[in-house]
Amino acid sequence: MKVTDTEFLLIRDYIEEQCGICLNKEKAYLLENRLAHLIESYKCKDFSEFYYIVKSGHHRDLKDKLIDAMTTNETLWFRDTHPYTILKEKILPSFAQAVKEGKKDKIKIWSAASSTGQEPYSIAITVRDFCMGQNVIKQDMVQIIATDISDSCLEKAKAGRYDSVAMSRGVTPEQLNRFFVKDSAGFYTISQEIKNMVKFQKYNLQDNPIVLEPHFDLVFMRYVAIYFSDKFKKDLYSKLARVLSPKGFLVIGAVETVRGVSEDFDLLSHGGGLYYQCKR
Ligand SMILES: C[S@@+](CC[C@H](N)C(=O)[O-])C[C@H]1O[C@@H](n2cnc3c(N)ncnc32)[C@H](O)[C@@H]1O
């Protein structure tokens, strides 16, 4: 089914209002493709009818299904490698130093758009291996909160069960052996130890992050701000600066930057990768 210009504008504005995702006119095809199954299952004759049904609120979960359908959930294990090297070689050692000096007794990490779980579980594996190699930070001192707006992603992430295609993207054979169990259907489930390190929660980045936790020591917010308007990005980074502990760290996607969007962070580099630290 084709979307008219007016329908596109109505639905586009509604999506942006609800979750910040911006679609330009060239993305009309995306709307047609991704909403086709909802249009069909709610027996709508066109996109106008679909829009009015969503707006009416009569189907309580339709808004969530619409947002779920419009999110892009691309992710992989240890995405871009650098963030995990930085975590292991710079960020965790700096937390260990703070613990040693009595300035910290807990470490709180937020994976702010966790998709199907590969990012927070990659963080958990990195933390776990770091904890095994020293005796300052104990594994139970580290809390990892992973959030996403997509119900279907959160469900998959909580299950921690992946097909062989997902497993072929970023996991070494050695990690596969140590942290996953293969079942008779050919799926791989992450070990209970790693699963227990991550708490998943539904959260819209438009909301106030204080509801999650007043202070995070590290935020991974990767490959999600690219879908937002400059205005939303500005608000988001300023909220992040407020929710981070003093001198807390921020890791964003390799193609992303806070330059021109926020003055709250210093840019740092290590081993060819970039990360940020809160100025205050
Ligand atoms: C491309 S994935 C990135 C996943 C992961 N951070 C990575 O880099 O591999 C983007 C994720 O952002 C989520 N997302 C989009 N808009 C959101 C919002 N307003 N609040 C929370 N999550 C959102 C999507 O559901 C999707 O899972």
The ligand as a Gaussian input file, in Angstrom:
#p B3LYP/6-31G(d) Opt

LIG

0 1
 C       20.907000       0.825000      15.605000
 S       20.449000       0.227000      17.199000
 C       21.961000       0.445000      18.088000
 C       22.198000      -0.661000      19.081000
 C       23.502000      -0.603000      19.856000
 N       23.607000       0.616000      20.646000
 C       24.693000      -0.732000      18.948000
 O       25.398000       0.262000      18.717000
 O       24.959000      -1.816000      18.445000
 C       19.448000       1.606000      17.767000
 C       18.521000       1.242000      18.929000
 O       17.966000       2.453000      19.460000
 C       16.639000       2.203000      19.891000
 N       15.901000       3.491000      19.973000
 C       15.488000       4.292000      18.965000
 N       14.844000       5.367000      19.447000
 C       14.853000       5.248000      20.805000
 C       14.347000       6.046000      21.873000
 N       13.688000       7.192000      21.667000
 N       14.547000       5.625000      23.141000
 C       15.213000       4.455000      23.383000
 N       15.720000       3.653000      22.427000
 C       15.537000       4.052000      21.146000
 C       16.097000       1.246000      18.840000
 O       14.997000       0.501000      19.309000
 C       17.320000       0.380000      18.516000
 O       17.317000      -0.829000      19.236000

